[in-house]
Amino acid sequence: MTVSFPSVLLRRLGCCAALAGLVALSVTGCVRLLEPRKSDATYYLLDSASAPDTVATQAPSADTMGLRVGLRAPRLASYLDETRIVTRHGPNAIEFSEFHRWGEDLDQGIGRTVARALEARPGIRSVEMVPWPRGATFDYLLQLHVSGFEGVGPRPPEPEADDDAPPPDGHTQMTVQWTIRQPEVDTVLAQATAHHRTEEWRVDDYGGLVARLGRGLDVLVDDVGTQLQRLHRP
């Protein structure tokens, strides 16, 4: 016995097949998909004048008796926990740049820069960032709390502004509290705050801002390194 499908069901099957054909046709080239738009942002990395140029060229320390320092993850003020670079305008207004950004998490960038600069100082064998290797032991632990790390000044002129005057000057500022602790009992051995400020920073010069903040970290490293030497002095 022959079973025939109702004509309505046949028409529905035909519509489904036609729709599937149209979808396949669009995927194979009749409909051009949009390409991802290239980002207009510029990305920056922190660096230190006192650290080696690159990690690859940094030779292992020959001082086998030098200090081993464990660097805890730097703590950032919440408004700094951003990939967008922060500038401050007046006492209360801040701005997050959409087109000038950190190339890594800022806490990681600060930790990396401080660790490399400390390792370049005499008397320090190694500085390990978290996560620490299993079983690692240290002579001292270092904690950083970053409460200021930005440029300060008037807002730069808008791109469509007709004024040919150069952008105004501001300044850069860094404030980092550092604490050295005894590893076994987590006792505070030394604590202080490093401040660094530079004048005559042009408010649209983000490369200059990053370089000046890196020099601020050199001041921090000098303070910490000097204190470590005092603590370890026989």
Summary of the structure (lengths in Angstrom):
residues: 234
radius of gyration: 28.2
end to end distance: 106.0
largest distance: 106.0
contacts: 615
relative contact order: 0.16
helix: 29%
strand: 32%
